[in-house]
């Protein structure tokens, strides 16, 4: 199979629609990361996504719809605070989880009676979703556990010859996946941290909790991004806290003297320290938005230049940085979280 990258035009949208209607999958851009999209109504298409990605079958998917789609077709309960959240964040990196009407493939939510729904703000994603006029499941368009893609080229690197079409919408500006918020209870609960923070949600609805997985045997989760090692570059990784920077520098020197090709991933404030040691550095930037937007791009760059990546946690750990730190920690896990 030849994998084509095409800019988003009326012709490429028609081609993408034909692929979706025939049970196929296409890669699409969003403001967060690129997604591997297929019809949420089609069991075969949904299973194909799991197979192409190598995704565990207990890791649920998110349905994406355009901003004017009638959500009552998909979900049967909308608490008042969920309506407030939709009004405050009508499009963008916020996924809301509702009780499902059971209209989509049961494989979407891995047999659960809930459905996660998002309305992406990316104009290309909106154009695609309007063209197909059905909910599209679209997990990140990367091989399972690999670094999420923020460009069409990243998608091609993982899926060349495995999917027919990648719609090229440029580089993603958000850089990490959406916040997932459970709206099935009396109070919203964040299942996966992202660009919409707990504080932003609480400002709208008065309160917001954060899910702390117990990870007991047999536990089933409503959101992707909880149980497994994710976002990992194809090189060794070591993660250091920002207050352990001296140990990180000593580790760099020791590993380099041992003959390893080592690179350092850090925010801008630490660059001079490591460059003085002669290190190859990957600059995350200095603002929160820069760090979030660059994280996956830098992790993918790392696997091309080093055998060992020394990563330094961001100094700030609140707000958006909760999501960034979550991704970085999962990227550097040595093994899966045990259930």
N, C-alpha and C positions, 0 to 999 in steps of 0.2 A: 504494500500500500504506500502510495506517495502522500506525504503530509505537506499540505500547502499552507503558507502564511499569506493572508490577504487583508488589506486594509478594509475597514468597514464602509461598504458602499451598498446601494440598492441591490446590485448583482450578487455580492458576497452574502448579503442577508438572505436573499432568495435561495442561494445554495445551502446556507446553513439551515434554513427552514426545511428544505427538502431532506437533508440528512436527518434532522430530528424527527420528521414525520415518517421516515423509513425505519425508525428504531435505532438510529446511529447517535454518535456523540460528537460534539465539537468543543473546542476550547474557546472561552469567551473572556474578555477583560472585565474587571470590576475596579472600583476605586481602592479595594484592599489588596487582593491578589487575583491572578487568573484562575478561572474555574473550568472544570471539565463537565460540560453540560449535557444533560439528556432529559427526556420527558419524564416528569414525576408520575405520570399515569401509566407508563410502560414498564412492566416488570422486567422485560428483556433488556431494555436500555439501562435501567437502574443496575441490574446485575452486571451488565457490561462495564459500567463505571467501576464497580467494586473489583472486577477482574483485571481491567486495564491498569488500575492503580496498585493492585495488590493490597487492597484495603481490607482490614478485618471486618467480618460480617456483623459485628456487634457495635460498629461505629456509625451512628446515624448521620443522615444527610440533611442539608438545608434546602428548602424550596425557595426559588427566587421568582418574583413576579414584578411586573411594572407598576408604577405608582397608582394607576387607575384600576387595577385588577380588583375584583370583588372578592374580598377575603372570606365572606360568608359562604362561598362555594367550598372552602377548604376546612374551615374551623367552625366549631359550634358554640364556643363560649368566649366572650371577650369582656373581662372585668373592666371596671371603669378606669382603673389606672393604666391598663393596656391601651385604651383609647387615648388617654392623655399622652402616653409615650409616642404613639403613632402621630399625634398632632405635633408634638415637639420635635420629633425626628422622622418626618414623613419619608425621607429617603436617606440612605447612608449606611454606615457600618454598624447597624444594630439589628440583630436577629431576635425575634420574639417567639417563644414556644407556647403553643396553645393546645388544648384538647382537639384532636383531629375528628373531622367528619368521616374519615375513612374513605375518602374519594381518591387518594393517591395510592400508589403501590405500597403494600405493607412493608416492602423492603426498604423504603425511604427512611422510616423510623425504626427499622430493625425489630418490627413486631410490637412496638410500643403504641399506646393510644394517643400519642401527642404528635404535633407537627411543628417544626421550626421553620419560620418564614422570614425572608428578608427582601427589602426593596432597595437594590443598589442605586447609587447616585450617578454612576458612570454613564455618560450619554450613549456610549456604544452598547453597554449592557441594556439600557432602556430601549434602544432601537431594536436590538435583537429580541428582547422579551415581548415587545409590541408586535414584532413580525411573526413570532410563533404563537402568541396569544394563549399560552398555557404555562403552568408553573414548571420551572426548570430546576432540577437538582444539579448543583454545581460545586462539589468539593474542590479544594485546591488542585490545580492541574499539574500535579507532580506525582512521581512514584511514592507510594506510602512510605512515610518516615523521612523522605528526602526534604531538602529545603523548599519551602513554598515558592512559586514563581511570581515574579513581579514584572516580567516582560514576555513577549511572544517567543523570544529566543530561548528563555528558560524552559518554556513548555516544550519547544522542539527538542531541546537537549534530553528531555525525559521520554518523549513520546514520538520521536521521529519514526515513521513507518507503522505506527500503532493507531493513529487517528487520521481522518481525512482532511480536517480543516482547523486552522487556528485563526480566529478573528483578531487582528492586531489593532489594539486600542491604545498603543503607547505604553510607557512605564506607569505602573500603579503609583498613585500619590500617597496612599495611606500606609501601605507596606506591611501591615499585619492584619490577620483575619478579624472579622466582625466580633463585637461583643455579643454573647448569647445570653438572653435574659428569660428565665422561666416565668411565664405569666399564668400558671395554672393554679396558684394558691392565693391567699389573701394578700401577700406581699411579694413584690418582684424579687427574684433571686438570680444573681449573676452566676451562670454556669461556666462561662469562659470569658476572661477579661479581654478587652480590646480598646478601640479608640474612643468609644463612648464609655465613660467611667462610671463607677458606682456613685460618685458624688453628683455627676450630671443627672443621673436617673433619679436620685433622691431629691434633688432640687425640683424636679418636675412632679413627683408623686408623694414626696414626704418621707419615704423610707425605701431602703433597698438592702437586701442581705447578699452575702457571698457564699456560694456553695463550697463546702469543704468535703471532698470525697473521702469516704471511709475506705473505699476500695476493698470491700469485703468480697469473698468468693460469691459469684453469682450476681453481683450488683450490676444493674443495667442503668445506663446514663442516657439523658435526653439530648446531650450535645456532643458534637465531635470535639477532639482536643483535650480529653480528660485522662484517659487510661493509658495511652501509649507514648513511647518516645516519638517525637516529631521533629521536623524542621532541621534535620541533621546533615551537615556536610560530609562528603566522602573523605574525611581525614580524621585523625585523632583529635580530640578536643580536651582541653583543661580549662575549667572555669574558676576564676578568682574573684573574691569580693573586692570592692573598691578600696576598703581599708586594709587589704592584704597585698597592696601593690608591690611592696618590697619583695615579698616572697615570689610574686609573679615574675619580677625582674630576675631574681636569682634562678628561678626555674628556666627562664628563657636562656640564660647564660649556660646553665648546666646541660640542657638538651642540645643547644647549638654546638657546644664543645664535644658532645657525644656523637656528632655527625648528622643530626636531624635537620631537615629544612623546616624552620619554624617561622610562623607569622603571628602577629599580635593584633587582635581585634579590640578596639577601645574607643571611648569617646575622645574628642579632640584634646581635652585637657591633659591626657597622658601621652600624647604623641611624642613630644620632645624627649621625654625620659627614655622611651624605647628606641627612638631613632638614634639617640646618643650611643646606645648599645649596638647600633648597626642593624636593628631589626627591620624586617619588612612589616609595615603597619597597614592596617585597614581601618580607615577613619569613619566612625559612626556619625560624626558631627558633634555639635554642641547644644542644639536645641532639642526639645522633646520630639517635635515633629520630624526633624532631620533624623534622629536616631531610629524612630519607628519606621520611617520610609526607607532607610538604608540597610536595615538589619539583614533581610534576606538576600539582598544583592551582595552585600559584603560576605555573607556566609558562603554563597556560591562562588565568589571570587577566591575565597580561601582554599577551596578544594583544588583549585588549579595552580596554586603557587606554593603549597606547603604540605608536609606530612603531618605536622602537629600545629594546631591552632590554639594559642593561649588567648582566652577571651576574658575581658574584665567587665564585671557587672557595672551597669550605670550607677552613678553616684546617687541620683534621685530615684526614689522607689515608689512614689505615690502617683495618683492620677493615671495618665496614659502609660507611665513607666511600669505599672503593675503588669500590663499585658506584654510589654517588651521583655521584662524580666522573666515572665512565665515562658515565653518562647525561647529565650536564650538558655534557661535552665533545662528545658526539655531537649533542646538541641545538643546539650552537652551531657545528657544522662549516659551512664555507661551501660545501662540495661533497662528494659521495660519495668514500669511500676508493677509490682506483683499484686494480683487480685486476691 
